[in-house]
Amino acid sequence: MRNSSRRSTGHVPHIWRREIGVSSPLFFERSFTSSEALIRRLDCYQTLEGHNTRIYTIRFNPTGSLLISGAGDANVKIWNWLDGKLKFQYPHGHQERVMDAQFLPFTNDRKILTSSDGPVKLHEIADDSLVTTRVLGRHVGSVPQLAIEPGSPHIFYSCGEDGFVKRFDLRTPSPTNLFSCISFSGSGLPVQLKCVVLDPRDLNCFAIGGFDQFVRLFDVRMYQWDASTHIDRPVTTYCPRHLLDSLDNHITGLAYSNKSELLVSYDCEQIYLFNKGMDIGPDPTTVSEEHLLNLVQPRSYSGHRNTLPVKPVCFLGPREEYIVSGSECSNIFIWRKKDSKLLRKMVGGPSSVQCVATYPNTLFFASGGHDRNVRIWAPIGEEPERDPEPRSVESSCMTCSIS
């Protein structure tokens, strides 16, 4: 029998500091709920079955009470993930795979944005469950990701494989083409874009990534409104020094922390964490060798496998102390942010884990991928005696089907 006192020692320091009045109630709550002891207890809480093809996107609503998923079966599903029930579903239309799906904030979860192979759509769910769909704009090629301005029910951005970044304001009749992202190689060709994220501490700033090695940071106040006559003008760029001349690696995922740290995932490479001051400059082809040699290099996180065109990476925990990513080896990896230590490597399904999404301010998160199921992960298991090796998801799931 496992010693129960051993399993609880991870919480004792937090409880002791709270009891003697050293830490505040808020600090205690955040520390306790992000303890590494809870990371070691993460296990599959629910398996949500319903899609019949690969899952491309999963997102929690702003309060975390609902989860939305989209897949290659052209269906959008809304889940009450806590009890494992499918709350609502509707067809996306025209057999288009759903690349991204998100709830618009402050709309009572009745307005949903989606992107697919070309169109960006707004879906409004009425009281009688009738769904009204409106095409807001189009890209040439797929639209892998949307970025909603935090707290805004009106403003969001899209990026596409055509290289364009568009800004949408639902109070205006049509989107604005901000710019076409052009390669630094001198070819004049657009970069196929895969991800766009907004800085939560400065909503004028956003970052994009795609089929080259450079993250480009933009300030919306500086762009040209007519993309037909002006190319992109980034404020600055980011790239690990050893990838500056790479032609083989591209960006598959971006994420901003609440401290404006920028997390970047590369295919066939590692995940990197950039802070302010690690940027190269607006044009990496004109930077001096001395400047590059003096640049502080980003922290890296390794061990996972990533060869997909799009693979989200996320911060995890109340204070974003951890980093989580899926892997094509069917595992989920969790690292400690401050020192890159791999804390967990656990089986996320029988096949590749393509996407992860974190629940706001907790250690709960969701995953999805090639096996067509969404899984919810929570600190419900027993703390292992040592760092756990991956085990089968069937043996670790508490709930393996929707009742």
C-alpha positions as CSV (number, residue, x, y, z in Angstrom):
1,M,0.0,0.0,0.0
2,R,1.3,3.4,-0.9
3,N,2.1,5.8,2.0
4,S,-0.5,8.5,2.0
5,S,1.6,10.9,4.0
6,R,4.2,10.9,1.2
7,R,1.6,11.8,-1.4
8,S,0.5,14.9,0.6
9,T,3.9,16.4,1.4
10,G,3.8,18.6,-1.7
11,H,1.0,20.7,-0.2
12,V,2.4,21.0,3.4
13,P,4.6,24.0,2.9
14,H,1.8,26.0,1.3
15,I,-0.6,25.1,4.1
16,W,1.9,25.8,6.8
17,R,2.7,29.3,5.4
18,R,-1.0,30.1,5.1
19,E,-1.7,29.0,8.7
20,I,1.0,31.2,10.3
21,G,-0.1,34.2,8.2
22,V,3.0,34.4,6.0
23,S,1.1,34.1,2.7
24,S,-2.1,35.8,1.7
25,P,-5.3,33.9,0.9
26,L,-4.9,34.7,-2.8
27,F,-1.2,33.7,-2.9
28,F,-2.1,30.4,-1.1
29,E,-4.9,29.7,-3.5
30,R,-2.6,30.2,-6.6
31,S,0.3,28.3,-5.1
32,F,-1.7,25.4,-3.9
33,T,-3.6,25.0,-7.1
34,S,-0.4,25.1,-9.2
35,S,1.6,22.8,-7.0
36,E,3.9,20.3,-8.8
37,A,2.3,17.6,-6.7
38,L,-0.9,18.3,-8.7
39,I,1.0,18.1,-12.0
40,R,2.1,14.7,-11.0
41,R,-1.5,13.7,-10.4
42,L,-2.8,14.8,-13.8
43,D,-4.9,12.1,-15.4
44,C,-7.7,11.7,-17.9
45,Y,-11.0,12.9,-16.4
46,Q,-13.3,12.7,-19.4
47,T,-13.2,11.4,-23.0
48,L,-15.6,13.2,-25.3
49,E,-16.6,11.1,-28.3
50,G,-18.5,12.4,-31.3
51,H,-16.3,13.5,-34.1
52,N,-15.5,11.0,-36.9
53,T,-12.3,12.5,-38.3
54,R,-9.2,14.3,-37.0
55,I,-9.8,17.1,-34.5
56,Y,-8.1,20.4,-35.6
57,T,-9.2,22.7,-32.8
58,I,-10.4,22.8,-29.2
59,R,-11.1,25.9,-27.1
60,F,-12.7,26.7,-23.8
61,N,-15.1,29.6,-23.5
62,P,-14.0,32.6,-21.4
63,T,-15.3,31.2,-18.2
64,G,-14.1,27.7,-18.8
65,S,-17.6,26.2,-18.4
66,L,-17.9,25.0,-22.0
67,L,-15.5,23.5,-24.6
68,I,-15.8,23.9,-28.4
69,S,-14.2,21.5,-30.9
70,G,-13.9,21.4,-34.7
71,A,-12.7,18.6,-37.0
72,G,-12.4,17.4,-40.5
73,D,-16.0,16.1,-40.4
74,A,-17.2,19.8,-40.9
75,N,-19.0,19.7,-37.5
76,V,-18.8,22.2,-34.6
77,K,-19.5,20.6,-31.2
78,I,-20.1,22.4,-27.9
79,W,-19.5,20.3,-24.8
80,N,-20.4,20.5,-21.2
81,W,-17.1,18.9,-20.4
82,L,-17.6,18.6,-16.6
83,D,-20.2,15.9,-17.0
84,G,-19.1,14.7,-20.4
85,K,-22.2,15.7,-22.3
86,L,-22.5,17.1,-25.8
87,K,-24.6,20.2,-25.3
88,F,-25.0,21.4,-28.9
89,Q,-23.7,20.7,-32.4
90,Y,-24.2,22.0,-35.9
91,P,-22.7,21.6,-39.4
92,H,-20.1,24.1,-40.4
93,G,-21.2,23.9,-44.0
94,H,-20.0,22.7,-47.5
95,Q,-18.0,19.8,-46.0
96,E,-15.3,22.3,-44.9
97,R,-12.9,21.1,-42.2
98,V,-13.0,23.4,-39.2
99,M,-9.5,24.7,-38.6
100,D,-10.4,27.0,-35.7
101,A,-13.5,27.7,-33.6
102,Q,-13.8,30.2,-30.7
103,F,-16.5,31.7,-28.6
104,L,-16.8,35.5,-28.9
105,P,-16.7,37.0,-25.3
106,F,-19.7,38.7,-23.8
107,T,-22.1,37.1,-26.2
108,N,-23.5,34.5,-23.7
109,D,-21.7,31.8,-25.7
110,R,-24.2,32.4,-28.6
111,K,-21.7,33.8,-31.1
112,I,-19.0,31.6,-32.5
113,L,-16.2,32.4,-35.0
114,T,-14.8,29.6,-37.2
115,S,-12.3,29.4,-40.0
116,S,-11.7,26.7,-42.6
117,D,-10.3,26.3,-46.1
118,G,-11.0,29.9,-47.2
119,P,-13.9,31.5,-45.4
120,V,-14.1,33.0,-41.9
121,K,-17.6,32.7,-40.5
122,L,-19.8,34.0,-37.7
123,H,-22.4,31.6,-36.3
124,E,-25.2,32.9,-34.1
125,I,-27.2,30.5,-32.0
126,A,-30.8,31.5,-31.3
127,D,-33.0,30.5,-28.4
128,D,-34.8,27.9,-30.5
129,S,-31.3,26.4,-31.4
130,L,-31.5,27.8,-35.0
131,V,-28.0,28.6,-36.2
132,T,-27.5,31.6,-38.5
133,T,-24.3,31.6,-40.4
134,R,-22.6,34.6,-42.1
135,V,-19.4,34.6,-44.1
136,L,-17.3,37.6,-42.9
137,G,-14.4,37.3,-45.2
138,R,-12.2,34.9,-47.2
139,H,-8.6,33.9,-47.7
140,V,-7.1,32.0,-50.6
141,G,-6.2,28.6,-49.0
142,S,-6.8,27.5,-45.4
143,V,-7.2,29.8,-42.4
144,P,-5.5,27.9,-39.6
145,Q,-6.0,30.4,-36.8
146,L,-8.1,33.3,-35.5
147,A,-7.1,35.7,-32.7
148,I,-9.9,37.5,-30.8
149,E,-9.0,40.7,-29.0
150,P,-9.3,39.8,-25.3
151,G,-12.6,41.1,-23.8
152,S,-13.9,42.3,-27.1
153,P,-17.1,40.9,-28.8
154,H,-16.3,42.7,-32.0
155,I,-12.6,42.7,-33.0
156,F,-10.5,39.8,-34.1
157,Y,-7.7,38.9,-36.6
158,S,-7.2,36.1,-39.1
159,C,-4.1,34.7,-40.9
160,G,-4.1,32.6,-44.0
161,E,-1.9,30.5,-46.2
162,D,-2.2,33.3,-48.8
163,G,0.1,35.3,-46.5
164,F,-2.6,37.9,-45.6
165,V,-3.5,39.2,-42.2
166,K,-7.0,40.5,-41.9
167,R,-8.6,42.6,-39.1
168,F,-12.3,42.2,-38.5
169,D,-14.6,44.5,-36.6
170,L,-18.1,43.2,-36.5
171,R,-19.4,46.8,-36.3
172,T,-18.2,47.4,-39.9
173,P,-19.4,45.7,-43.1
174,S,-16.1,44.1,-44.2
175,P,-12.7,43.2,-42.9
176,T,-9.5,45.2,-43.5
177,N,-6.5,43.6,-45.3
178,L,-3.7,44.7,-43.1
179,F,-0.8,43.4,-45.1
180,S,0.7,40.5,-47.0
181,C,3.6,38.8,-45.1
182,I,6.5,38.7,-47.5
183,S,9.6,36.4,-47.1
184,F,12.9,37.9,-46.0
185,S,14.6,35.7,-48.6
186,G,14.3,38.4,-51.3
187,S,12.0,36.2,-53.4
188,G,9.1,38.6,-53.0
189,L,6.8,35.6,-52.3
190,P,4.3,35.6,-49.4
191,V,4.8,33.5,-46.4
192,Q,2.1,30.9,-45.7
193,L,0.8,31.9,-42.3
194,K,-0.2,29.4,-39.6
195,C,-0.7,31.3,-36.4
196,V,-1.6,34.7,-35.0
197,V,-1.7,35.8,-31.4
198,L,-2.4,39.1,-29.5
199,D,-0.3,40.4,-26.6
200,P,-2.7,40.5,-23.7
201,R,-0.8,43.4,-22.1
202,D,-0.8,45.5,-25.3
203,L,-3.7,44.8,-27.5
204,N,-2.1,46.9,-30.3
205,C,0.6,44.3,-30.7
206,F,0.2,40.9,-32.3
207,A,2.6,38.2,-33.6
208,I,2.4,35.9,-36.6
209,G,4.2,32.8,-37.7
210,G,4.2,30.4,-40.6
211,F,6.3,28.7,-43.2
212,D,9.6,30.3,-42.3
213,Q,11.7,30.6,-39.1
214,F,10.8,34.1,-38.1
215,V,8.2,35.3,-35.7
216,R,7.1,38.8,-36.7
217,L,5.7,41.3,-34.2
218,F,3.4,44.1,-35.4
219,D,1.8,47.2,-33.9
220,V,-1.7,47.7,-35.4
221,R,-1.2,51.5,-35.1
222,M,1.7,51.4,-37.6
223,Y,0.4,49.3,-40.4
224,Q,-0.9,50.5,-43.8
225,W,-4.6,50.0,-44.2
226,D,-4.4,49.2,-48.0
227,A,-2.6,45.9,-48.3
228,S,-2.8,46.0,-52.0
229,T,0.0,48.7,-52.1
230,H,2.0,48.1,-48.9
231,I,3.7,45.0,-47.7
232,D,4.3,44.2,-44.0
233,R,6.4,46.3,-41.8
234,P,7.1,44.4,-38.6
235,V,8.2,46.2,-35.4
236,T,10.7,43.4,-34.7
237,T,11.3,39.7,-35.3
238,Y,12.3,36.7,-33.1
239,C,14.3,33.6,-34.0
240,P,16.8,31.3,-32.2
241,R,20.3,32.1,-33.4
242,H,20.9,28.6,-34.8
243,L,17.8,28.8,-37.0
244,L,18.5,32.1,-38.7
245,D,19.7,30.4,-41.9
246,S,17.4,27.4,-41.7
247,L,15.3,26.5,-44.7
248,D,13.8,23.4,-43.1
249,N,12.0,24.7,-40.0
250,H,8.8,26.6,-39.7
251,I,6.5,27.8,-36.9
252,T,3.6,25.7,-35.9
253,G,2.3,27.4,-32.8
254,L,2.4,30.7,-30.9
255,A,1.2,31.7,-27.4
256,Y,1.5,34.8,-25.3
257,S,1.6,34.7,-21.5
258,N,0.0,37.4,-19.4
259,K,3.5,38.8,-18.9
260,S,4.0,39.2,-22.7
261,E,6.4,36.2,-22.9
262,L,6.2,34.7,-26.3
263,L,6.1,30.9,-26.7
264,V,7.1,29.5,-30.2
265,S,6.8,25.9,-31.4
266,Y,8.8,24.8,-34.5
267,D,8.4,21.7,-36.6
268,C,11.2,19.1,-36.3
269,E,12.7,21.3,-33.6
270,Q,12.0,22.6,-30.1
271,I,9.7,25.0,-28.3
272,Y,11.3,28.4,-27.4
273,L,10.3,31.1,-24.8
274,F,11.2,34.6,-25.8
275,N,11.2,37.6,-23.5
276,K,11.5,41.3,-24.4
277,G,15.1,42.1,-25.4
278,M,15.6,38.9,-27.3
279,D,14.3,40.3,-30.5
280,I,16.5,40.6,-33.6
281,G,15.0,43.7,-35.2
282,P,12.6,44.6,-38.0
283,D,14.7,43.0,-40.8
284,P,16.9,40.0,-39.7
285,T,18.8,40.2,-43.0
286,T,20.4,43.6,-42.1
287,V,21.4,42.8,-38.5
288,S,25.1,42.8,-37.7
289,E,26.9,39.7,-36.6
290,E,28.0,41.4,-33.4
291,H,24.3,42.1,-32.5
292,L,23.4,38.5,-33.1
293,L,26.3,37.2,-31.0
294,N,25.2,39.5,-28.1
295,L,21.6,38.4,-28.2
296,V,20.3,36.5,-25.1
297,Q,19.0,33.2,-26.4
298,P,15.5,31.9,-25.5
299,R,14.9,29.1,-23.1
300,S,14.1,25.8,-25.0
301,Y,11.8,22.8,-24.2
302,S,12.5,19.5,-25.9
303,G,11.5,15.8,-26.0
304,H,8.3,16.0,-28.0
305,R,7.8,15.2,-31.7
306,N,6.3,17.8,-34.1
307,T,6.1,17.5,-37.9
308,L,2.6,18.9,-38.3
309,P,1.9,22.2,-40.1
310,V,-0.1,23.5,-37.1
311,K,0.4,22.4,-33.5
312,P,-0.7,24.7,-30.7
313,V,1.4,25.1,-27.6
314,C,0.1,26.6,-24.3
315,F,1.0,28.0,-20.9
316,L,-0.6,26.1,-18.1
317,G,-1.4,26.9,-14.4
318,P,-2.7,29.9,-12.4
319,R,0.6,31.7,-12.8
320,E,1.5,30.1,-16.1
321,E,4.3,28.2,-14.5
322,Y,4.2,25.3,-16.9
323,I,4.2,24.6,-20.7
324,V,2.1,21.9,-22.3
325,S,2.2,20.5,-25.9
326,G,1.0,17.4,-27.7
327,S,3.3,15.2,-29.7
328,E,3.1,12.9,-32.7
329,C,4.4,10.0,-30.5
330,S,0.9,10.1,-28.9
331,N,2.1,11.6,-25.7
332,I,1.5,14.9,-23.9
333,F,4.5,16.8,-22.5
334,I,4.5,19.2,-19.6
335,W,7.6,21.2,-18.7
336,R,8.4,23.6,-15.9
337,K,8.7,27.0,-17.5
338,K,11.5,28.5,-15.4
339,D,14.1,25.7,-16.0
340,S,12.7,23.6,-18.9
341,K,12.5,20.5,-16.7
342,L,10.2,17.9,-18.2
343,L,7.7,17.1,-15.4
344,R,5.2,14.8,-17.2
345,K,5.2,12.6,-20.3
346,M,1.8,10.9,-20.5
347,V,-0.1,9.1,-23.1
348,G,-2.7,11.4,-24.7
349,G,-4.3,8.8,-26.9
350,P,-3.6,6.0,-29.3
351,S,-2.3,8.4,-32.0
352,S,-0.9,11.8,-32.6
353,V,-2.0,14.6,-30.2
354,Q,-2.5,17.6,-32.5
355,C,-4.0,20.3,-30.2
356,V,-4.2,21.3,-26.6
357,A,-6.2,24.0,-24.8
358,T,-5.8,25.2,-21.2
359,Y,-8.7,26.0,-18.8
360,P,-8.4,29.5,-17.5
361,N,-6.2,29.9,-14.3
362,T,-6.1,26.2,-13.4
363,L,-4.3,23.0,-14.2
364,F,-7.2,21.6,-16.2
365,F,-6.6,21.3,-19.9
366,A,-8.0,19.5,-23.0
367,S,-6.4,17.6,-25.9
368,G,-7.4,16.3,-29.2
369,G,-6.0,14.8,-32.4
370,H,-6.0,12.0,-34.9
371,D,-8.0,9.5,-32.8
372,R,-11.2,11.8,-33.1
373,N,-11.7,12.2,-29.3
374,V,-11.4,15.1,-27.0
375,R,-9.9,14.4,-23.6
376,I,-10.1,16.4,-20.5
377,W,-7.1,16.3,-18.1
378,A,-7.3,17.1,-14.4
379,P,-5.3,16.4,-11.2
380,I,-7.4,13.5,-10.1
381,G,-4.9,10.7,-10.0
382,E,-2.6,9.5,-7.2
383,E,0.9,10.9,-7.0
384,P,3.4,8.4,-8.5
385,E,6.4,7.2,-6.5
386,R,8.6,8.5,-9.3
387,D,8.4,10.4,-12.5
388,P,5.8,8.4,-14.5
389,E,6.4,6.7,-17.8
390,P,3.6,6.9,-20.4
391,R,0.8,4.4,-19.8
392,S,-2.2,3.5,-21.9
393,V,-5.0,6.1,-22.0
394,E,-7.6,3.3,-21.6
395,S,-6.3,2.3,-18.2
396,S,-6.0,5.9,-17.0
397,C,-9.3,7.4,-18.1
398,M,-12.1,7.7,-15.4
399,T,-14.7,8.2,-18.1
400,C,-14.3,6.8,-21.6
401,S,-17.6,7.5,-23.2
402,I,-20.5,10.0,-23.2
403,S,-23.5,8.7,-21.4
